[in-house]
């Protein structure tokens, strides 16, 4: 009887130890999965910090619009040309960036007034992607080009190909609208014809 009790106690001890090991392994797995989810979410949809704000809007006559939004540790550059849109991220220290949907992370280099973001082939959610973006600057942004490619069965296919040149700063519409408003308590000025 005593021997059966000792064997039963040993089995219980092994089972409890195995359960604790399984719990700690499960906790570690949950932690790593949570970290991967957080990392993936931060890459795909960066959280907006408190001090974000549009720091510049540029456009050309061809319908391209480039909006620069200041973030906590860098800037987001939103490029639209009426048919396509691209989002670029650049760190303040210019040591890296992103071409969202194609490169995360992207290598950054600044030469003269041209900032280049680029990456070779990357696994991007089951697809192989690569891309390059160039931001030309001279007293603001003057041109942006973005090219993103996806690897298909027969080779690389261009998914995004944008060229926005001749960009100029867009003046605030609010200032123009305020000038058209009559002064408080007054009547609008009438032009002599």
Protein Blocks (a to p, Z undefined) as FASTA:
>chain_A
ZZmmmmmmmmmmmmmmmmmmmmmmmmmmmmmmmmmmmmmmmmmmccddfkbccfbdcddf
kopacdddddfklccddddehjaccdddddfklpaccdehkaccdddddehjaccddddd
ddeehiacddddddddeeiafbdcdddddddfkbccdfbdcddehiacdddfklmmmmmp
ccehiacddddZZ
